């Protein structure tokens, strides 16, 4: 694995472990976002658990390539869901673009891993 792929994997892994953990733990700001999206608490915790698991999978995937790619695929699906949720509640473009940027980073990470 290239250095770029490893660094991107580390960044994505840590990002999703943290954001997923925040959702699972029910941090106040996370609960406000949950309520804004109109999600049930159990669904929100499940999404957080999937985010955190995906992040861990990407981190382990630095050594176990297939696991990392599978985790990146799952995170791609989660980000597509996040973008759809932003559209559903008519969030401002800046929030939508932030999620599109994270999706781009996830896809770029997968691409760098596939090409090395």
N, C-alpha and C positions, 0 to 999 in steps of 0.2 A: 504494500500500500504506500502511496506517495505521502510525502509530508503534508501536502495540501489536503488530501483526502482525510488524513488522520486529524488535522487541526479542525477541519469543517465538521467531522464526526464528533469530536470532543465538544465543540461549541453547540451543535444541535442536541447532543446527548444531555449536556448540562442544562440547556435551555428548557427542554421538555421535562426533565426530572424536576426542576424547580417549579415550572408552571403547573405541572400535574400535581405536585405535592401541595401547592397552594390551594388548588381546587379540592383535593381530598381532605385537607385540614380545615377547610372552610374559613380561610382568612377573609376578613370583612370586605375588602375590595373585590375579592373573588365572588362573594355572595351577592354583591351589588350587580356584577356582570351577569351572574346566573339569573337573578330576578329580571334584569333587563331583557334577557333572551327568553324568559318565561319557561325555564327548564325546571323540572322537578328535582328536588335535592338528590335523589338516588341516581338520576341520570347524570347530573353534574359531577357527582363523585365518581361514577363509572367512567365518564370522559376523562376526568383527572387521573384515574388509575391507568387508563389506556395511554394517556400522554406520558406518565411517569414510566410505565413499562416499556413504551417505545423508546424513550430516552435511554433507559438502562440497556435495552437491546442494541441501540446504536453504539453505546460505549463498549459493551462486550464485543460488538461486531468489529471493533478495531482489531481484535485478535481472531474472531470467528466470522469470516467474511459473509457467509450466507445469512447468518442471524442479523448482521447489520443491514444487509439489503432488505430483508423481510421487514425489519423494524422501520426502515425508511419508507417502505411501501405503506405500512400502516399509518405512519405519521402523515404521509401524503393524503391518505383518505380522511384523516382527522382534520387536516387543514382545509380540505375541500368542504367538509361539513361546517367548519368555522366560518368560511367565506359565505356559504349558503345561509348560515344563521345571521350574518351581518346584513345580507340582502333582505332577509325576511323581516328584520326589525328596522330597516331603512337607516342603518348607521351612516355617519358621515364618511365621505370618501377617504379621509386620512386613516380611519380605522380599518377600512376595507383594504387599503393599500398596504398597511402594516401586515395584515394577514397574508396578502398576496406576496409580500416580500419574504415572509417566513416560509411560505410554500416554495418560493423560488430557491431559497437557501437549502431546503430539504431536497428538492429535485437536483440542484447543483451538486449537493453532497453525494447523492446516488450516482450521478453521472461521473463524478471524479473517481468514485470507487469502481465503477464498471470499466473505466478506461485505463486503470492501472493494474 
